Amino acid sequence: MVYIIVVYDMRADRTRLMLNFLRKYLTHVQNSVFEGAVTEGDLETIRNHTQSLLKPDESAIIYRIGSDKYVERTVIGDDPTDDSQFL
């Protein structure tokens, strides 16, 4: 498993395409920002499909981190990854 952070910039009327796709694999943590642990195969799928969704003047960045243990994460306010908020 690898830990990734995906950020993207798309036209407002098209962001739903990326949002719906990335929700299948990652946790939505901010507008246009997702994170989570995925397999190498899922990472390749995310790369390929993300590339196919983008139009000229749109972009995405995938940050690959070997493991979530190497991420120091500080959340100020409600943590969108905290499952207890959805009880």
PAKELUM-968407 format. One record per residue (C-alpha): residue number from 1; residue in one letter; chain; x, y, z. Coordinates in steps of 0.2 Angstrom, whole numbers. Example, Ala and Ser with C-alpha at 12.3 -4.5 7.8 and 13.67 -1.06 7.14 Angstrom:
rec k: 1; r: a; c: A; px: 62; py: -22; pz: 39 $
rec k: 2; r: s; c: A; px: 68; py: -5; pz: 36 $
This chain:
rec k: 1; r: m; c: A; px: 0; py: 0; pz: 0 $
rec k: 2; r: v; c: A; px: 5; py: 18; pz: -3 $
rec k: 3; r: y; c: A; px: -2; py: 34; pz: 4 $
rec k: 4; r: i; c: A; px: -6; py: 47; pz: -8 $
rec k: 5; r: i; c: A; px: -13; py: 65; pz: -8 $
rec k: 6; r: v; c: A; px: -22; py: 71; pz: -24 $
rec k: 7; r: v; c: A; px: -26; py: 89; pz: -28 $
rec k: 8; r: y; c: A; px: -34; py: 95; pz: -44 $
rec k: 9; r: d; c: A; px: -40; py: 111; pz: -52 $
rec k: 10; r: m; c: A; px: -54; py: 109; pz: -65 $
rec k: 11; r: r; c: A; px: -67; py: 121; pz: -71 $
rec k: 12; r: a; c: A; px: -81; py: 122; pz: -58 $
rec k: 13; r: d; c: A; px: -94; py: 114; pz: -69 $
rec k: 14; r: r; c: A; px: -83; py: 98; pz: -71 $
rec k: 15; r: t; c: A; px: -76; py: 95; pz: -54 $
rec k: 16; r: r; c: A; px: -90; py: 83; pz: -50 $
rec k: 17; r: l; c: A; px: -82; py: 71; pz: -62 $
rec k: 18; r: m; c: A; px: -66; py: 70; pz: -53 $
rec k: 19; r: l; c: A; px: -75; py: 71; pz: -36 $
rec k: 20; r: n; c: A; px: -86; py: 55; pz: -40 $
rec k: 21; r: f; c: A; px: -71; py: 46; pz: -47 $
rec k: 22; r: l; c: A; px: -59; py: 49; pz: -33 $
rec k: 23; r: r; c: A; px: -72; py: 45; pz: -19 $
rec k: 24; r: k; c: A; px: -71; py: 27; pz: -25 $
rec k: 25; r: y; c: A; px: -53; py: 26; pz: -19 $
rec k: 26; r: l; c: A; px: -49; py: 40; pz: -7 $
rec k: 27; r: t; c: A; px: -56; py: 51; pz: 7 $
rec k: 28; r: h; c: A; px: -62; py: 68; pz: 2 $
rec k: 29; r: v; c: A; px: -53; py: 80; pz: 14 $
rec k: 30; r: q; c: A; px: -55; py: 97; pz: 7 $
rec k: 31; r: n; c: A; px: -62; py: 105; pz: -9 $
rec k: 32; r: s; c: A; px: -52; py: 97; pz: -23 $
rec k: 33; r: v; c: A; px: -41; py: 87; pz: -11 $
rec k: 34; r: f; c: A; px: -41; py: 68; pz: -7 $
rec k: 35; r: e; c: A; px: -30; py: 57; pz: 3 $
rec k: 36; r: g; c: A; px: -28; py: 39; pz: 8 $
rec k: 37; r: a; c: A; px: -19; py: 22; pz: 6 $
rec k: 38; r: v; c: A; px: -21; py: 13; pz: -11 $
rec k: 39; r: t; c: A; px: -13; py: -2; pz: -19 $
rec k: 40; r: e; c: A; px: 0; py: 1; pz: -33 $
rec k: 41; r: g; c: A; px: -14; py: -5; pz: -45 $
rec k: 42; r: d; c: A; px: -26; py: 7; pz: -39 $
rec k: 43; r: l; c: A; px: -13; py: 21; pz: -40 $
rec k: 44; r: e; c: A; px: -10; py: 17; pz: -58 $
rec k: 45; r: t; c: A; px: -29; py: 17; pz: -61 $
rec k: 46; r: i; c: A; px: -31; py: 34; pz: -53 $
rec k: 47; r: r; c: A; px: -16; py: 41; pz: -63 $
rec k: 48; r: n; c: A; px: -23; py: 35; pz: -80 $
rec k: 49; r: h; c: A; px: -42; py: 40; pz: -76 $
rec k: 50; r: t; c: A; px: -37; py: 57; pz: -69 $
rec k: 51; r: q; c: A; px: -27; py: 60; pz: -85 $
rec k: 52; r: s; c: A; px: -42; py: 55; pz: -96 $
rec k: 53; r: l; c: A; px: -53; py: 67; pz: -86 $
rec k: 54; r: l; c: A; px: -43; py: 83; pz: -88 $
rec k: 55; r: k; c: A; px: -45; py: 95; pz: -102 $
rec k: 56; r: p; c: A; px: -33; py: 109; pz: -107 $
rec k: 57; r: d; c: A; px: -30; py: 121; pz: -93 $
rec k: 58; r: e; c: A; px: -34; py: 109; pz: -80 $
rec k: 59; r: s; c: A; px: -22; py: 99; pz: -69 $
rec k: 60; r: a; c: A; px: -20; py: 87; pz: -55 $
rec k: 61; r: i; c: A; px: -5; py: 83; pz: -43 $
rec k: 62; r: i; c: A; px: -3; py: 66; pz: -35 $
rec k: 63; r: y; c: A; px: 9; py: 66; pz: -20 $
rec k: 64; r: r; c: A; px: 15; py: 49; pz: -16 $
rec k: 65; r: i; c: A; px: 21; py: 45; pz: 1 $
rec k: 66; r: g; c: A; px: 28; py: 28; pz: 6 $
rec k: 67; r: s; c: A; px: 16; py: 26; pz: 21 $
rec k: 68; r: d; c: A; px: 4; py: 36; pz: 31 $
rec k: 69; r: k; c: A; px: 17; py: 34; pz: 45 $
rec k: 70; r: y; c: A; px: 28; py: 47; pz: 36 $
rec k: 71; r: v; c: A; px: 14; py: 60; pz: 36 $
rec k: 72; r: e; c: A; px: 13; py: 73; pz: 50 $
rec k: 73; r: r; c: A; px: -5; py: 78; pz: 49 $
rec k: 74; r: t; c: A; px: -12; py: 93; pz: 59 $
rec k: 75; r: v; c: A; px: -30; py: 97; pz: 57 $
rec k: 76; r: i; c: A; px: -37; py: 113; pz: 63 $
rec k: 77; r: g; c: A; px: -56; py: 112; pz: 65 $
rec k: 78; r: d; c: A; px: -67; py: 96; pz: 60 $
rec k: 79; r: d; c: A; px: -56; py: 82; pz: 53 $
rec k: 80; r: p; c: A; px: -65; py: 75; pz: 38 $
rec k: 81; r: t; c: A; px: -57; py: 58; pz: 40 $
rec k: 82; r: d; c: A; px: -64; py: 56; pz: 57 $
rec k: 83; r: d; c: A; px: -77; py: 42; pz: 55 $
rec k: 84; r: s; c: A; px: -85; py: 46; pz: 72 $
rec k: 85; r: q; c: A; px: -93; py: 62; pz: 65 $
rec k: 86; r: f; c: A; px: -104; py: 51; pz: 54 $
rec k: 87; r: l; c: A; px: -113; py: 40; pz: 67 $
